[in-house]
Amino acid sequence: MDISDVTWNEPARKKILDDADRVLQEAVQVVAEKPGLSSDDAFAELNGLLKDRFIDYEPGPDIRKYADAIADGEFSDSEPTS
């Protein structure tokens, strides 16, 4: 067996991704509840909430997209779906 053959099975992979989505949704919800944040402030707050929750976390374009949406008031008071 080659080391590249060592992977999570599909149910485990799905759970890992669902859990990661839930963590992201919760962080966005927390930051979105703070009125008047600029996109840069929302971006910084999201990164602060996420950086210790993932191995080798690096902020990417998704985080900027959600920070922009927070600053534009695009999120409702809905609960995370995952």
C-alpha positions in Angstrom: 0.0 0.0 0.0 1.3 3.5 -0.9 0.9 6.3 1.6 -1.2 8.2 -0.9 -3.8 5.4 -0.5 -4.4 6.4 3.1 -7.5 8.6 3.0 -10.8 9.1 4.9 -13.7 7.1 3.6 -16.5 9.0 2.0 -18.8 9.1 5.1 -16.0 10.4 7.2 -14.9 12.9 4.5 -18.5 14.2 4.3 -18.7 14.6 8.1 -15.4 16.5 8.2 -16.6 18.9 5.5 -20.0 19.3 7.2 -18.3 20.1 10.5 -16.0 22.6 8.8 -19.0 24.3 7.1 -20.7 24.5 10.5 -17.7 26.1 12.1 -17.6 28.7 9.3 -21.3 29.3 9.5 -21.1 29.9 13.2 -18.2 32.3 12.9 -20.0 34.3 10.2 -23.2 34.4 12.3 -21.3 35.7 15.3 -19.5 38.4 13.3 -22.7 39.3 11.4 -24.5 40.1 14.7 -22.1 43.0 15.2 -23.5 46.1 13.6 -21.5 48.6 11.6 -18.4 46.5 10.9 -16.3 47.4 7.9 -15.3 44.6 5.5 -11.7 44.7 6.9 -13.0 44.5 10.5 -15.3 41.6 9.7 -12.4 39.9 7.9 -10.2 40.3 10.9 -12.9 39.0 13.3 -13.6 36.0 11.1 -9.9 35.2 10.9 -9.7 35.5 14.7 -12.5 33.1 15.2 -11.3 30.6 12.6 -7.5 30.5 12.9 -7.4 28.1 15.8 -10.2 25.9 14.6 -8.3 24.5 11.6 -4.9 22.9 11.0 -2.8 25.2 8.8 -5.5 27.8 8.5 -4.9 30.4 5.9 -7.6 33.0 5.0 -8.8 32.9 1.5 -11.2 34.5 -0.9 -14.2 32.9 0.7 -13.5 34.7 4.0 -13.2 38.0 2.1 -16.5 37.3 0.4 -18.3 36.7 3.7 -16.6 39.7 5.3 -17.9 41.9 2.4 -21.4 40.4 2.8 -21.3 41.1 6.5 -20.3 44.7 5.9 -23.1 45.0 3.4 -25.7 43.7 5.8 -26.5 40.7 3.6 -27.0 38.1 6.4 -30.3 37.6 8.2 -30.7 36.2 11.7 -31.0 32.6 10.3 -29.4 29.7 12.1 -26.6 27.7 10.5 -28.0 24.9 8.3 -25.3 22.2 8.8 
